[in-house]
Amino acid sequence: MRKPMMAGNWKMNMNYHEAVVLTQELCNRVKRKDLDKVDVVICPPAISLRGALTVLDFDKTKISVGAQNVHWEDHGAFTGEISVPMLTDIGVEYCIVGHSERREMFAETDETVNLKVKALLDGKVKPIVCVGESLSIRDEGSAVSYVCAQVNAALAGLDDIDMANVTIAYEPIWAIGTGRTALPEQAQEICAAIRGQLRTMFGDEVADSTRILYGGSMKPANVEGLMAMEDIDGGLIGGASLISNDFKELIEVAAR
Ligand code: 13P
């Protein structure tokens, strides 16, 4: 009932020319029939968003493009920021919000995540909202309550219609870029709790139709176990999304 999604978060990797080459490689390698079964998104650095879109448009490849961050105001004196209307103007469809790297290093808070989610929905860009606990929170035994509180704050004030365009990504911080993936059962436990939180906030229909992705060292060697879990509907992939063959393999597994 939920169409899987595989989203590549390129982070601060790939210059413009490398981004164009990687996008073209994906056009050549990803099977067209898989793109009917899986929503595939690539999130290059802002400077390469339009370049990636041009390659995909020219190649008529059904891969969508997402930004990695956005400001909640439409325009103004916010040096270094980009806005939702700027994203829609060039054809960007998705935007990652609240990635742990932005929360940790760029002072993103639950409140600013919520402002960004609302601005994106107002502007018709689909947010991919990231949540996830640190190792110390996991060790304390409070991962479920911490992550559910993040979901609650990020989605405050939204309604059922908004939720049709929202994807959640559960990314345990201790599994990001560490090679240490959450066990499928560990990821499933939190993703099920997130779905329970959506049920409390929005009811059954939204809870059953919202996609929840797992992120954190997802790669060809572990994707099958993760995708076999009931509440995991895809991946938000960092390192492996920079290698076209690996990303293609992840998409193939999601398409099965
Ligand atoms: P890695 O796949 O490199 O662990 O990164 C995960 C991530 O943070 C995606 O947003």
Boltz pocket constraint, residues with backbone or C-beta under 6 A from the ligand:
constraints:
  - pocket:
      binder: B
      contacts: [[A, 9], [A, 99], [A, 171], [A, 175], [A, 176], [A, 177], [A, 178], [A, 179], [A, 215], [A, 216], [A, 217], [A, 218], [A, 236], [A, 237], [A, 238], [A, 239], [A, 240]]
      max_distance: 6.0
